[in-house]
Amino acid sequence: MKNYRSMDTELIHAMVQPDEKTGAIAQSIVPAVAYAFPDCETAADVVTGNKEGIYYGRYGNATIKTLEDKIAYLENGEAALGVSSGMAAISIAILAYVKHGEHVLVTKDVYGGTHKFLTTLAPRFGISYDFVDCTSMDVIEQAIQPNTKAIYIETPSNPCLTVLDIRDIAKIANLYNIPLIVDNTFMSPYLQKPLELGANVVVHSATKYLNGHGDVLAGFIVAKKQDIHHMRKNVMGDLGQVLNSWDAFLILRGLKTLALRVHRHCDNAHAIAHYLETHPGIEKVYYPGLPSHPQHALAKKQMRAMGGIVSFEVKGGYQASKQFINALKLAMISFSLGDPETLVQHPATMTHSSVPAFEREKFGITDGLIRLSLGLEEAQDIIADLEQALAQLSQNITT
Ligand SMILES: Cc1ncc(COP(=O)(O)O)c(C=O)c1O
């Protein structure tokens, strides 16, 4: 069946079956931490990974397993690991490939939490890093050191929506035998499949589009089976960053509407990016779907659609951007994204506040930058909200 069904259908049907006993179509929530084995030999085989199975709740459970299989399938990977947050996925993936005395090469604009992990916690374990401009293959190649053990990218990036060429970066990574890790949070497997483009590992904050309702914290790593086994046993299990079965169930439910939701998020983002680009009160708009975006052609090639996030600067810098955000009535000021509600935030003082000011400036995260996560509302209502906030700004400027 696999090759004949569209992704929209797979989101609903792949890797799930009605319950064998009851016929229930919704997946069961298995709360069990303890599992019984018929004999010691089977228990030993499961713990070593020689036999498939679940042995203790800190390493996964049956509901999580169903979801992991589904995520792996959707990303076209061998296996997936469900963990307690996007940051758990990112830190586990990096710690699995990079150890004391080794180096990770990172694209220069990443989620603030990733930046914080790499610049504060990872160095305490002897891991070094370099943030470089990954739009240039020459820059990447020059930044590779003999001890570089991972290349880590996010595309499109948070919050400046820089699009990176996964295929080209994967070629360099393969040449040097370095795993390429891609944060696919902004796209979801519905819009972009990094493994098919040559990446080795995908990480997700499932807190965003995959669950899609703002009520779950979760993350995923998709990679080769043996790598996922190692992460499960030797990193996630040791750090205790497992997902729980209720949240896994909610994501299984959320995935059924991912295609519908993502279409609407993208349509709204497209409409709002175009509206903002022609507004006289706007300084700059970042959206891969705009022909003015520097990687627009690459985005069209690499991504199925352009995503639901639009970043922009209003004229008047920091003060104006704060006034504008405070004047919004429909859009809610919030740190998250990918929810049904349109969410707005000020990266310099919110999601990226832990990045030092001089580095933010280097990464293009100006004090005037605003990030909008377009929700599922009617586009005209979102535009009306932006319009009234922009009108208040121009009033303040003229009075
Ligand atoms: C691109 C990206 N990756 C990872 C994360 C971290 O996810 P979580 O909050 O689920 O830990 C975020 C959070 O906003 C994000 O935007």
The ligand as a MOL file (V3000), in Angstrom:
LIG
                    3D

  0  0  0     0  0            999 V3000
M  V30 BEGIN CTAB
M  V30 COUNTS 16 16 0 0 0
M  V30 BEGIN ATOM
M  V30 1 C 12.6840 25.4890 15.6680 0
M  V30 2 C 12.5260 25.0360 17.0830 0
M  V30 3 N 13.1890 23.9450 17.4960 0
M  V30 4 C 13.0770 23.4980 18.7580 0
M  V30 5 C 12.3030 24.1580 19.6920 0
M  V30 6 C 12.2350 23.6420 21.1110 0
M  V30 7 O 11.0320 22.9800 21.3160 0
M  V30 8 P 10.3860 22.6790 22.7570 0
M  V30 9 O 9.8680 23.9700 23.2680 0
M  V30 10 O 9.3470 21.6660 22.4510 0
M  V30 11 O 11.4780 22.1600 23.6160 0
M  V30 12 C 11.5910 25.2890 19.2990 0
M  V30 13 C 10.7490 26.0000 20.2760 0
M  V30 14 O 10.1880 27.0340 20.0000 0
M  V30 15 C 11.7110 25.7540 17.9650 0
M  V30 16 O 11.0680 26.8380 17.5360 0
M  V30 END ATOM
M  V30 BEGIN BOND
M  V30 1 1 1 2
M  V30 2 1 2 3
M  V30 3 2 2 15
M  V30 4 2 3 4
M  V30 5 1 4 5
M  V30 6 1 5 6
M  V30 7 2 5 12
M  V30 8 1 6 7
M  V30 9 1 7 8
M  V30 10 2 8 9
M  V30 11 1 8 10
M  V30 12 1 8 11
M  V30 13 1 12 13
M  V30 14 1 12 15
M  V30 15 2 13 14
M  V30 16 1 15 16
M  V30 END BOND
M  V30 END CTAB
M  END
